[in-house]
Amino acid sequence: MDLDLNKTQLQEQSSISAATMAKLGKGENVTNEMLARICETLERHCRHLLSCA
């Protein structure tokens, strides 16, 4: 499934900082709150894609 969402869009739509995205890219620790925001954003995109199918 292609979400058609780049890192910058994910960052903006999840309301997380560039520093948090950098940490994720380096495999460093981030808070559960930040992970939850990312999951919510991805879930919205998946629901949208499935409703369009």
TALINBEL-V859484 format. One record per residue. N is the residue number from 0. PHI is phi in whole degrees, -180 to 180 (999 if undefined). Layout:
N	PHI
N	PHI
This chain:
0	999
1	-100
2	-82
3	51
4	-138
5	-89
6	-62
7	-64
8	-64
9	-61
10	-59
11	-66
12	-72
13	-92
14	56
15	-118
16	-83
17	-63
18	-63
19	-66
20	-62
21	-63
22	-60
23	-61
24	-64
25	-93
26	76
27	-87
28	-73
29	-132
30	-74
31	-62
32	-61
33	-67
34	-64
35	-64
36	-62
37	-65
38	-61
39	-63
40	-64
41	-65
42	-65
43	-60
44	-66
45	-64
46	-61
47	-63
48	-63
49	-69
50	-73
51	-86
52	-77
